Structure formats: structure tokens, C-alpha cells
Amino acid sequence: MRSAPEYRVAIEEKAGTVEDKAVQAYETTINRARELQVANTWTQQTLVALNKLRRKAWPLQKDAKSYVEDMVVSSPPAVNLDGSSIKPPVPAEVSTPPTSVPPPPPATR
């Protein structure tokens, strides 16, 4: 029977092997996505997973969109010469006729 420290070391070695395989698979995924110029939710989730396993090698970067949203200050409201605010025009409603799908032709035998 193994002692607790020996068992812990054996588990950590096994976990390290599994973790290394996961990192290798994630890195392959990211490299292939970059090669194919794919960026989507799945590539983002892969980068997050890589960051959890290897923070120094795979730091998370802020998305450009969220960076702009965080940094850009909204423009001041438009005002008339008397200081009253100008409200944007309300777009006119466009009525579209209802579309109906014609029934399928009768079945012929």
C-alpha cells in the first residue's frame, strides 16, 4: 500500500501529463485557427482555457471592440442656440404587406 505523499506525487504526475496533452491540443487549435484566419467564440474559449493552464505563455488580450467601448466617451448632446436639447428625428414606420406562403400543390398519385 502506498503512503499518502507517494500517492499524491503519482496523481500530480498523471495530472501533469493530461494537462500537457490538453495544452498541446489547445495550441494546435489556436495555431490552426490563425492559419485559417478564424476568430469566433470557440477560438476565444480556447484562448481562455489556455490562459487558465499557462498564464505566462498565453495571456488574455482585450478585444478591440470592448477596448473602444471602455475608452470612448460618448459625445455631448446636441443643443439649440437657446440651450434646449435637440431630439433626434423619429424614423417613419414603413409598412410592409404581410407575406403569405402559398399552400403546397395537391399531391398526385
HUCOR-V627813 format. One record per run of one state. SS is the DSSP state (H for helix, E for strand, - for the rest). FROM is the first residue (numbers start at 0). TO is the last residue. If there is no record, write none. Layout:
[[SS;FROM;TO] [SS;FROM;TO]]
This chain:
[[-;0;2] [H;3;34] [-;35;39] [H;40;52] [-;53;62] [H;63;70] [-;71;77] [E;78;78] [-;79;83] [E;84;84] [-;85;108]]
